[in-house]
Amino acid sequence: MTEIKPGSRVHPHRHQPAPPTAQLIVREPPGDEAVPLDVVFVGGGPAGLAGAIELARLVAEGNEKGDGVGEVEIGVLEKAEGLGDHNLSGAVVNPRSLRQLFPSMSWSDLPLRRPVEREAVYFLTERRAVRIPAPPTMRNHGNHIASICEIVRWLGERAEDLGVMILPGFPADSLLVDGRDVIGVRTAARGLDRDGEPSGGSYMPPVDVTARVTVLSEGTRGALTQAYLDWQGIGSANPQIYSLGVKELWEVRRPLDRIIHTMGWPLIRDGFGGTFAYPLADDLVALGLVVSLDYRDARLDVHGLLQRLKHHPLFRAILEGGEMVEWGAKTIPEGGYHSLPERRHGSGICIVGDAAGYVDVASLKGIHYAMHSGILAARTIYRALQEDDVSEAGLAGYTGAVDRSFIVKDLRRNRNMRLAFKSGFFLGGAKAGLATVTGGRVPGGRIATETDAEEAKELGERAAAVAGAGPLAVSKVDAVFKSGNQTRDDIPSHLTVGEDVSAEAAEMYVHMCPAGVYERDGGRLRVNAPNCVDCKATDVLGPRWAPREGGSGPRYRRM
C-alpha cells in the first residue's frame, strides 16, 4: 500500500471481491447423515420464529380438524450460541404482529417493556438541541419500547411449546440445490484452526439439513439470500442500500421520561441518519446512532461519532454519572419499496424479514414487518404442503401476499423519503416533507440509486474530529468486550479481502468498522477477524463476510 495523499478519493467497489455465489450454492446430493426436515427457517430472529410459530399452529389446527397434512418437522437454525445473542434493534415496536400471533394473550404477558407515553424530536447543532414537531411517520402513540433480545427469546419459547425444533449454534454456510430447486442447507464446520484444518477434539463437520421448503430469515445482508438472488438473476428497481447503527445500553442515575429522536449534527454534510434514546427501564437507556453507508467522508467513523455525540448537552444530561453496560452494531436495509426483490420466493424457498428488505426508514420500523412476512410465508407454505406443491408456482402466493399487505402498502407510501436525502440534508428534508403531506405522490416516480459501494468517497479530516471524545467515550476494543464477543482467537478468517487494496481503501475500512477489525500496520492491512460482531458493514463496502463457526460473534443480553 502506498501513502495516502490529502483529498484522495476511494471507490469501494474497485477493491471489493466478487460475491462468492459459487461457494454458497452447492450442487451435490446431501450427505448420508443428512438431517431431514419438512421446513427449515434459516435464522432465529423475529421473522423466522414468527413464521415457525404460525406454521406449527396451522399444522396443529388442521390435524385437529381432520383435514391437515399430518406431522410436519419444523426447524429453526440460528448461528448464535443462543436465541437473541445476535439480535440488535432500537427498539420501539409496533405490537401489531405480536397481537396477530397471540390475539388472546394479555398485554402484560407479551415481551414488551413499556408503552410510549411521551416522545420528542430535536434538531441538533454542535451545542444546542432545538425541539421540532415529530414528523407524522415518526409518531409512536400505541407503540411499545422493548428489547429485541427479550422478544426473540420469548418467541423461541413459544415456538418450542408448539414442537418447533430450535437449533442454536448452527449457521447455514450454503444452500443445497438440485437443478433450480432449493432442497436444504449445509451448516458451517466447527473446530477449525486458522488454516481451516480440523483442530483437536473440538472439530464438528458440516451437517446437511434437507427440507421441502427453506425459509431464509437470516437478517440484514444475508449471505445465502444474496447468493440465491444472484444465482436466480432476481433483480429490483434499485439496488439495496444500507445504514450502520451503533448502539449502547447505559445504566443511568436519572429516569428518562420520553423517547428521543434527533437529526442534524453531526451528519448534516456527510450522510443521512440520526440518533435515538429509549428508556427501557427507569435505570436503563438505549442510545444509538444510525448513519447511511453512502456517506462521503472515507474517514467517517460511526462509533467515533457516537462517542462525540454522548457529550452533547442533550445526551450528557442523560448519561452523566451512569455506566455503559452493553454495546453492539449492525447494518439496516433502507432502500425500501424500490429495493425489494421482484420476487421473494422460488422453488423450495421463501425470503422473509430484513433479508428481503422489509424496513421502513421513514417510521424507523422493521420488526413488525419482519414478523408479518414470516406469518405470510407460513400460510403460503402450509397451503403448498396441503397441495403437495412446493415449486416456484406453489410458493408464489407468498410474494403476492406480501405485496398486498400493509408491509408493501407502507413501504410504497414512503418509497422516496429516504432516497430524497440523496440530494443532501436540507433539500432532502424538503422533498421528504412533500412526500409526507402528499402520501408519497410527490416526488413521484423513482429516485434511482447506486449500490453503497459504487458511491465514491473522499478522505477528509473526520478521523481527527472523533479522537479523544471525552469522559463518556469508550474505545472500540472496550466496546467489543461489552458486546460479549466470545469468538476464538484462532478461528479461520470469515472475511475475504480484495487482492489489491489501496492505502485509501484500507484507511476507509479502519474507520468504517465499529469493532476494530481492520488496522493499518505500516504498509499493510491487518484483519482481526475475531473482533467481528457480524454487523455486515464490511460486506457492504469492503471485504466480503461469510458465516463462521456457530456461537461466534456477540452475545447480546439486553439489547
C-alpha positions as CSV (number, residue, x, y, z in Angstrom):
1,M,0.0,0.0,0.0
2,T,1.2,3.5,-0.8
3,E,1.0,6.6,1.3
4,I,-2.3,8.5,1.3
5,K,-2.5,11.8,-0.5
6,P,-4.6,14.6,1.0
7,G,-8.1,14.7,-0.6
8,S,-7.7,11.2,-2.2
9,R,-10.8,9.5,-3.5
10,V,-11.9,6.0,-2.7
11,H,-14.1,3.9,-5.0
12,P,-15.1,1.0,-2.7
13,H,-16.4,-1.3,-5.4
14,R,-13.0,-1.4,-7.1
15,H,-11.5,-3.1,-4.1
16,Q,-14.4,-5.4,-3.2
17,P,-14.2,-9.1,-4.1
18,A,-16.9,-10.6,-6.3
19,P,-19.9,-12.2,-4.5
20,P,-19.0,-15.8,-3.5
21,T,-22.1,-17.2,-5.1
22,A,-20.3,-20.4,-6.4
23,Q,-19.3,-21.3,-2.9
24,L,-22.7,-20.7,-1.4
25,I,-24.7,-22.7,-3.9
26,V,-23.9,-26.4,-3.6
27,R,-24.9,-28.7,-6.4
28,E,-24.3,-32.1,-4.9
29,P,-26.5,-34.7,-3.2
30,P,-26.9,-34.3,0.6
31,G,-24.7,-36.5,2.7
32,D,-25.7,-39.9,4.1
33,E,-26.2,-38.4,7.6
34,A,-28.3,-35.5,6.4
35,V,-31.0,-34.3,8.9
36,P,-34.4,-34.4,7.2
37,L,-36.9,-31.7,8.0
38,D,-40.0,-30.6,6.2
39,V,-39.5,-26.9,6.6
40,V,-36.3,-25.1,7.9
41,F,-36.1,-21.5,8.9
42,V,-32.5,-20.2,8.5
43,G,-32.2,-17.5,11.2
44,G,-33.9,-17.4,14.6
45,G,-34.9,-13.7,14.6
46,P,-38.4,-12.3,14.7
47,A,-39.3,-13.2,11.1
48,G,-38.1,-16.8,11.3
49,L,-39.6,-17.5,14.7
50,A,-43.0,-15.9,13.9
51,G,-43.1,-18.0,10.7
52,A,-42.3,-21.2,12.6
53,I,-44.9,-20.4,15.2
54,E,-47.6,-19.7,12.7
55,L,-46.8,-22.8,10.6
56,A,-46.8,-25.1,13.7
57,R,-50.1,-23.6,14.7
58,L,-51.7,-24.2,11.3
59,V,-50.4,-27.8,11.2
60,A,-51.8,-28.5,14.6
61,E,-55.2,-26.9,13.9
62,G,-55.5,-28.7,10.6
63,N,-54.7,-32.0,12.0
64,E,-57.2,-31.5,14.9
65,K,-60.0,-30.7,12.5
66,G,-59.2,-33.8,10.5
67,D,-58.1,-32.1,7.2
68,G,-54.5,-31.4,8.0
69,V,-51.2,-32.6,6.4
70,G,-50.0,-34.9,9.2
71,E,-46.8,-34.5,11.1
72,V,-44.6,-31.7,9.8
73,E,-41.0,-31.4,11.1
74,I,-40.2,-27.7,11.5
75,G,-36.7,-26.5,12.4
76,V,-35.0,-23.1,13.1
77,L,-31.3,-22.8,12.6
78,E,-29.6,-20.0,14.4
79,K,-25.9,-19.1,14.1
80,A,-25.6,-17.6,17.6
81,E,-24.9,-19.7,20.7
82,G,-28.4,-18.8,22.0
83,L,-31.5,-17.1,20.7
84,G,-31.3,-13.4,20.8
85,D,-27.5,-13.3,21.1
86,H,-27.1,-11.7,17.7
87,N,-30.3,-9.6,17.6
88,L,-29.9,-5.8,17.8
89,S,-32.5,-3.1,17.3
90,G,-33.7,0.1,18.8
91,A,-36.4,-0.9,19.7
92,V,-39.7,0.8,19.6
93,V,-42.1,-1.8,18.4
94,N,-45.4,-1.7,16.7
95,P,-47.2,-4.6,18.5
96,R,-49.5,-5.3,15.6
97,S,-47.8,-8.6,14.6
98,L,-47.4,-9.8,18.1
99,R,-51.1,-9.3,18.7
100,Q,-51.8,-11.1,15.4
101,L,-49.8,-14.2,16.6
102,F,-51.2,-14.1,20.1
103,P,-54.6,-12.4,19.9
104,S,-55.9,-13.8,23.2
105,M,-52.9,-13.0,25.3
106,S,-53.0,-10.2,27.8
107,W,-50.7,-7.2,27.2
108,S,-48.8,-8.0,30.4
109,D,-47.8,-11.4,29.1
110,L,-46.3,-10.0,25.9
111,P,-42.5,-9.4,25.8
112,L,-42.8,-5.6,25.8
113,R,-41.2,-3.2,28.3
114,R,-43.5,-0.2,28.4
115,P,-45.8,1.8,26.1
116,V,-44.6,5.0,24.5
117,E,-46.2,7.8,26.6
118,R,-44.0,10.8,25.7
119,E,-41.7,11.5,22.8
120,A,-39.6,14.3,21.5
121,V,-37.7,15.1,18.2
122,Y,-34.8,17.5,18.2
123,F,-32.7,19.2,15.6
124,L,-29.1,19.3,16.8
125,T,-26.3,21.8,16.3
126,E,-23.0,21.1,17.9
127,R,-24.0,22.6,21.2
128,R,-27.8,23.0,21.1
129,A,-30.9,20.9,20.8
130,V,-33.9,22.6,19.2
131,R,-37.2,20.7,19.7
132,I,-39.2,20.3,16.5
133,P,-42.6,18.7,15.7
134,A,-42.4,15.0,15.2
135,P,-42.9,14.1,11.6
136,P,-46.1,12.1,11.1
137,T,-44.2,8.9,10.2
138,M,-42.2,9.0,13.4
139,R,-45.1,9.4,15.8
140,N,-45.2,6.4,18.2
141,H,-48.5,6.6,20.0
142,G,-49.7,3.0,20.6
143,N,-46.2,1.5,20.2
144,H,-44.0,0.0,22.9
145,I,-40.4,0.2,24.0
146,A,-38.9,-3.3,24.0
147,S,-35.7,-5.3,24.0
148,I,-35.3,-7.3,20.7
149,C,-33.3,-9.9,22.6
150,E,-36.2,-10.5,25.0
151,I,-38.7,-10.6,22.2
152,V,-36.7,-13.3,20.3
153,R,-36.1,-15.4,23.4
154,W,-39.7,-15.3,24.3
155,L,-40.8,-16.2,20.8
156,G,-38.3,-19.1,20.9
157,E,-40.0,-20.5,24.0
158,R,-43.5,-20.2,22.3
159,A,-42.1,-22.0,19.2
160,E,-40.7,-24.8,21.3
161,D,-44.0,-25.2,23.1
162,L,-45.6,-25.9,19.7
163,G,-43.0,-28.6,18.9
164,V,-40.6,-26.5,16.7
165,M,-37.0,-27.7,16.8
166,I,-34.7,-24.8,17.8
167,L,-31.1,-25.4,16.8
168,P,-28.8,-22.6,18.1
169,G,-25.1,-22.6,17.2
170,F,-25.7,-23.9,13.6
171,P,-25.0,-21.2,11.0
172,A,-26.1,-22.2,7.4
173,D,-23.0,-22.0,5.2
174,S,-24.5,-22.8,1.8
175,L,-27.7,-23.7,0.0
176,L,-28.2,-27.2,-1.2
177,V,-29.8,-27.2,-4.7
178,D,-31.0,-29.7,-7.2
179,G,-31.4,-28.1,-10.6
180,R,-33.3,-24.9,-9.8
181,D,-34.9,-26.4,-6.6
182,V,-33.6,-25.5,-3.2
183,I,-33.5,-28.7,-1.1
184,G,-31.9,-27.5,2.2
185,V,-28.8,-26.1,3.6
186,R,-25.3,-27.1,4.7
187,T,-24.1,-25.8,8.1
188,A,-20.6,-24.4,8.8
189,A,-18.0,-26.6,10.3
190,R,-16.8,-26.1,13.9
191,G,-13.4,-26.5,15.5
192,L,-11.2,-25.4,12.5
193,D,-7.9,-23.8,13.1
194,R,-6.6,-20.6,11.4
195,D,-5.7,-22.6,8.3
196,G,-9.1,-24.1,8.0
197,E,-8.0,-27.6,9.2
198,P,-9.7,-29.7,12.0
199,S,-8.4,-28.7,15.4
200,G,-8.2,-31.5,18.0
201,G,-11.3,-33.0,19.5
202,S,-13.5,-29.9,19.1
203,Y,-14.0,-30.5,15.3
204,M,-17.6,-30.9,14.1
205,P,-18.0,-31.4,10.4
206,P,-20.7,-29.6,8.3
207,V,-24.2,-31.0,8.6
208,D,-26.6,-31.2,5.7
209,V,-30.2,-30.3,6.6
210,T,-32.7,-31.2,3.9
211,A,-36.2,-29.6,3.7
212,R,-39.1,-29.4,1.3
213,V,-39.1,-25.6,2.0
214,T,-36.2,-23.5,3.1
215,V,-37.1,-20.0,4.6
216,L,-34.2,-17.5,4.6
217,S,-34.8,-15.4,7.7
218,E,-31.1,-14.6,8.1
219,G,-31.5,-10.9,8.7
220,T,-29.7,-7.9,7.1
221,R,-27.3,-8.6,4.2
222,G,-27.8,-12.4,4.4
223,A,-25.1,-14.3,2.6
224,L,-27.4,-17.0,1.3
225,T,-30.1,-14.5,0.3
226,Q,-27.5,-12.6,-1.8
227,A,-26.3,-15.8,-3.4
228,Y,-29.8,-17.0,-4.2
229,L,-30.9,-13.7,-5.8
230,D,-27.6,-13.6,-7.8
231,W,-27.9,-17.2,-8.9
232,Q,-31.5,-16.8,-10.0
233,G,-31.0,-13.4,-11.6
234,I,-33.7,-11.8,-9.4
235,G,-33.4,-8.0,-9.6
236,S,-35.0,-5.0,-8.1
237,A,-35.7,-1.5,-9.4
238,N,-33.0,-0.1,-7.2
239,P,-30.2,-2.0,-5.5
240,Q,-30.5,-2.4,-1.8
241,I,-28.7,0.3,0.3
242,Y,-27.8,0.2,3.9
243,S,-27.1,2.2,7.1
244,L,-24.9,1.2,10.0
245,G,-26.2,1.5,13.6
246,V,-24.1,1.5,16.7
247,K,-25.9,1.1,20.0
248,E,-25.1,1.3,23.7
249,L,-27.1,0.4,26.8
250,W,-26.5,2.6,29.8
251,E,-27.4,2.2,33.4
252,V,-28.3,5.7,34.4
253,R,-29.0,7.6,37.7
254,R,-32.0,9.6,36.5
255,P,-35.0,8.2,34.6
256,L,-35.6,9.3,31.0
257,D,-39.3,10.2,30.7
258,R,-39.7,10.0,26.9
259,I,-38.2,8.5,23.8
260,I,-35.9,10.9,21.9
261,H,-35.0,11.1,18.2
262,T,-32.6,13.6,16.7
263,M,-31.5,14.8,13.3
264,G,-28.9,17.3,12.1
265,W,-25.5,17.4,13.7
266,P,-23.1,15.7,13.3
267,L,-24.4,14.4,9.9
268,I,-25.6,17.4,8.0
269,R,-22.8,17.3,5.5
270,D,-21.7,13.7,5.4
271,G,-24.6,11.3,5.3
272,F,-28.2,10.5,6.3
273,G,-29.1,9.4,9.7
274,G,-30.0,10.3,13.3
275,T,-29.9,9.3,16.9
276,F,-32.3,7.6,19.3
277,A,-32.6,7.3,23.1
278,Y,-35.2,5.0,24.5
279,P,-35.9,4.3,28.3
280,L,-36.0,0.5,28.7
281,A,-36.4,1.0,32.5
282,D,-36.1,3.8,35.0
283,D,-32.4,3.0,35.3
284,L,-31.7,1.7,31.7
285,V,-31.4,3.8,28.5
286,A,-30.7,2.6,25.0
287,L,-28.7,5.1,23.0
288,G,-27.9,4.7,19.3
289,L,-26.6,6.5,16.2
290,V,-27.6,5.3,12.7
291,V,-25.6,6.5,9.6
292,S,-26.2,5.7,5.9
293,L,-23.3,3.9,4.3
294,D,-23.3,6.2,1.3
295,Y,-21.6,8.8,3.5
296,R,-19.0,11.0,1.6
297,D,-16.0,11.2,4.0
298,A,-14.0,8.0,3.8
299,R,-12.7,8.6,7.4
300,L,-16.2,8.9,8.9
301,D,-16.3,6.7,11.9
302,V,-19.8,5.9,13.2
303,H,-18.6,4.5,16.5
304,G,-16.4,7.6,17.0
305,L,-19.3,9.9,16.1
306,L,-21.4,8.2,18.8
307,Q,-18.7,8.9,21.3
308,R,-18.7,12.6,20.5
309,L,-22.5,12.7,20.5
310,K,-22.7,11.4,24.0
311,H,-21.0,14.7,25.1
312,H,-23.7,16.9,23.5
313,P,-25.6,18.7,26.4
314,L,-28.8,16.8,25.5
315,F,-27.2,13.4,26.0
316,R,-24.6,14.3,28.6
317,A,-27.5,15.2,30.9
318,I,-29.0,11.7,30.5
319,L,-25.8,9.7,30.8
320,E,-23.5,11.5,33.2
321,G,-22.9,9.5,36.3
322,G,-24.0,6.3,34.6
323,E,-22.2,3.3,33.2
324,M,-22.2,1.8,29.7
325,V,-23.1,-1.9,30.2
326,E,-23.6,-3.3,26.7
327,W,-22.6,-2.3,23.1
328,G,-23.5,-3.6,19.6
329,A,-23.6,-2.7,15.9
330,K,-25.5,-3.9,12.8
331,T,-26.5,-2.8,9.3
332,I,-30.0,-1.9,8.4
333,P,-31.5,-2.3,4.9
334,E,-33.0,1.0,4.0
335,G,-33.7,1.0,0.2
336,G,-37.4,0.4,0.9
337,Y,-40.0,-0.2,-1.8
338,H,-37.8,0.3,-4.8
339,S,-35.2,-2.1,-3.5
340,L,-37.5,-5.1,-2.9
341,P,-36.5,-8.1,-5.0
342,E,-39.1,-8.6,-7.8
343,R,-39.9,-12.0,-6.2
344,R,-39.1,-13.3,-2.8
345,H,-39.8,-16.9,-3.4
346,G,-38.7,-19.7,-5.6
347,S,-38.8,-23.5,-5.9
348,G,-38.5,-24.7,-2.3
349,I,-37.6,-21.3,-0.9
350,C,-39.0,-18.1,0.7
351,I,-37.2,-14.9,1.8
352,V,-38.5,-13.0,4.8
353,G,-37.8,-10.1,7.1
354,D,-34.7,-8.0,6.8
355,A,-33.2,-10.4,4.4
356,A,-35.9,-9.3,1.9
357,G,-35.6,-5.6,2.9
358,Y,-38.9,-5.1,4.8
359,V,-37.8,-2.0,6.7
360,D,-39.5,1.4,6.6
361,V,-36.8,4.1,7.3
362,A,-39.4,6.9,7.4
363,S,-41.1,5.4,10.5
364,L,-37.9,3.7,11.9
365,K,-39.7,0.3,11.9
366,G,-39.0,-3.2,10.8
367,I,-39.7,-5.7,13.5
368,H,-43.5,-6.0,12.9
369,Y,-42.9,-6.1,9.2
370,A,-40.4,-9.0,9.6
371,M,-42.9,-10.9,11.8
372,H,-45.8,-10.4,9.4
373,S,-43.7,-11.6,6.5
374,G,-42.9,-14.7,8.4
375,I,-46.6,-15.3,9.1
376,L,-47.5,-14.8,5.4
377,A,-44.7,-17.2,4.4
378,A,-46.0,-19.8,6.8
379,R,-49.6,-19.6,5.5
380,T,-48.3,-20.0,1.9
381,I,-46.1,-22.9,2.9
382,Y,-49.0,-24.6,4.7
383,R,-51.2,-24.4,1.6
384,A,-48.3,-25.6,-0.6
385,L,-47.9,-28.7,1.7
386,Q,-51.6,-29.3,1.5
387,E,-51.4,-29.3,-2.3
388,D,-48.1,-31.2,-2.3
389,D,-46.6,-28.4,-4.5
390,V,-43.6,-26.5,-3.2
391,S,-42.4,-25.4,-6.6
392,E,-42.0,-21.8,-7.6
393,A,-45.6,-21.7,-8.7
394,G,-46.7,-23.4,-5.5
395,L,-45.0,-20.8,-3.3
396,A,-45.8,-17.7,-5.5
397,G,-48.6,-16.8,-3.2
398,Y,-46.1,-15.6,-0.6
399,T,-44.7,-12.7,-2.7
400,G,-48.2,-11.8,-3.8
401,A,-49.5,-11.8,-0.2
402,V,-46.7,-9.5,1.0
403,D,-47.3,-7.2,-2.0
404,R,-51.0,-6.9,-1.0
405,S,-50.2,-6.5,2.7
406,F,-49.6,-3.5,4.9
407,I,-45.9,-4.1,4.6
408,V,-45.7,-3.1,0.9
409,K,-48.5,-0.5,1.3
410,D,-46.4,1.3,4.0
411,L,-43.2,1.0,2.0
412,R,-44.8,2.3,-1.2
413,R,-46.3,5.3,0.6
414,N,-42.8,6.2,2.0
415,R,-40.9,5.0,-1.1
416,N,-38.9,8.1,-1.8
417,M,-38.5,9.6,1.7
418,R,-35.1,8.0,2.4
419,L,-34.0,8.4,-1.2
420,A,-34.8,12.1,-1.2
421,F,-31.9,12.7,1.1
422,K,-29.5,11.7,-1.7
423,S,-30.0,15.4,-2.6
424,G,-28.4,16.5,0.8
425,F,-29.9,17.1,4.2
426,F,-31.8,20.3,3.6
427,L,-33.1,19.7,0.1
428,G,-33.8,16.1,1.0
429,G,-35.8,17.2,4.1
430,A,-37.9,19.5,1.9
431,K,-38.6,16.6,-0.5
432,A,-39.4,14.2,2.4
433,G,-41.8,16.8,3.7
434,L,-43.6,16.9,0.4
435,A,-43.8,13.1,0.3
436,T,-45.3,13.1,3.8
437,V,-48.1,15.6,3.0
438,T,-48.9,14.1,-0.4
439,G,-49.0,10.5,0.8
440,G,-45.8,9.7,-1.3
441,R,-47.2,11.1,-4.6
442,V,-44.6,14.0,-4.6
443,P,-41.8,13.5,-5.5
444,G,-43.3,10.9,-7.9
445,G,-41.7,8.2,-9.9
446,R,-38.5,6.5,-8.7
447,I,-35.3,8.1,-7.4
448,A,-32.6,5.9,-8.9
449,T,-29.6,4.9,-6.7
450,E,-26.4,3.0,-7.0
451,T,-25.1,0.5,-4.5
452,D,-23.3,2.0,-1.5
453,A,-20.0,0.5,-2.7
454,E,-20.4,2.4,-6.0
455,E,-20.6,5.8,-4.2
456,A,-17.2,7.4,-4.3
457,K,-15.7,8.8,-1.0
458,E,-13.0,11.3,-0.3
459,L,-10.5,11.1,2.6
460,G,-11.3,14.1,4.8
461,E,-10.4,15.2,8.3
462,R,-13.1,13.2,10.1
463,A,-10.6,11.0,11.9
464,A,-9.1,13.9,13.8
465,A,-12.6,15.1,14.8
466,V,-13.5,12.0,16.7
467,A,-10.2,11.5,18.6
468,G,-10.4,12.0,22.3
469,A,-14.1,12.3,22.5
470,G,-14.4,12.8,26.3
471,P,-15.0,11.1,29.6
472,L,-18.2,9.2,28.4
473,A,-16.3,7.7,25.4
474,V,-15.3,4.1,25.1
475,S,-12.7,2.7,22.7
476,K,-13.6,0.1,20.0
477,V,-11.6,-2.5,22.0
478,D,-13.7,-1.9,25.1
479,A,-16.9,-1.7,23.1
480,V,-16.3,-5.2,21.6
481,F,-15.7,-6.5,25.1
482,K,-19.1,-5.1,26.1
483,S,-20.7,-6.9,23.2
484,G,-19.9,-10.2,25.0
485,N,-17.9,-11.4,21.9
486,Q,-16.8,-15.0,22.6
487,T,-15.1,-15.8,19.3
488,R,-12.0,-18.0,19.5
489,D,-8.7,-16.2,18.7
490,D,-7.6,-19.0,16.3
491,I,-10.8,-19.2,14.3
492,P,-10.3,-19.1,10.5
493,S,-11.0,-15.7,9.0
494,H,-14.5,-15.4,7.6
495,L,-13.7,-12.1,5.8
496,T,-12.4,-12.2,2.2
497,V,-10.3,-9.1,1.4
498,G,-9.6,-7.9,-2.2
499,E,-6.2,-8.6,-3.7
500,D,-5.1,-5.0,-4.4
501,V,-6.5,-2.9,-1.5
502,S,-5.2,0.6,-1.8
503,A,-3.9,2.6,1.2
504,E,-7.0,4.8,0.8
505,A,-9.4,1.9,0.9
506,A,-7.6,0.4,3.9
507,E,-8.0,3.7,5.7
508,M,-11.7,3.7,4.9
509,Y,-12.0,0.1,6.4
510,V,-10.3,1.1,9.6
511,H,-12.8,3.9,10.3
512,M,-15.8,2.1,8.8
513,C,-15.7,-0.9,11.1
514,P,-17.1,-0.1,14.5
515,A,-15.4,-3.2,16.1
516,G,-11.8,-2.5,15.2
517,V,-11.5,-5.5,12.9
518,Y,-9.2,-3.6,10.4
519,E,-5.9,-1.9,11.2
520,R,-3.3,-0.3,9.0
521,D,0.1,-1.7,10.1
522,G,2.7,0.3,8.2
523,G,2.1,-0.5,4.6
524,R,-0.3,-3.4,5.0
525,L,-3.9,-4.1,6.1
526,R,-4.2,-6.3,9.2
527,V,-7.5,-8.1,9.8
528,N,-8.5,-9.0,13.3
529,A,-11.4,-11.3,12.3
530,P,-12.3,-12.5,15.9
531,N,-13.3,-8.9,16.8
532,C,-16.1,-9.0,14.3
533,V,-19.7,-8.6,15.7
534,D,-21.3,-9.5,12.4
535,C,-22.7,-6.0,11.7
536,K,-22.1,-6.7,7.9
537,A,-20.8,-3.1,7.1
538,T,-17.7,-4.7,5.7
539,D,-19.8,-6.8,3.3
540,V,-21.5,-3.6,2.0
541,L,-18.4,-1.5,1.4
542,G,-15.4,-3.8,1.6
543,P,-14.3,-7.4,2.4
544,R,-17.0,-10.0,2.0
545,W,-18.5,-11.6,5.1
546,A,-19.3,-15.3,5.3
547,P,-20.9,-17.4,8.0
548,R,-18.4,-18.8,10.5
549,E,-18.3,-21.3,13.4
550,G,-21.5,-21.5,15.4
551,G,-21.6,-19.4,18.5
552,S,-19.0,-16.9,17.2
553,G,-19.7,-13.2,17.5
554,P,-21.5,-11.1,20.1
555,R,-23.7,-12.3,22.9
556,Y,-26.2,-9.6,23.5
557,R,-28.2,-9.9,26.7
558,R,-30.5,-6.9,27.0
559,M,-30.3,-5.2,23.5
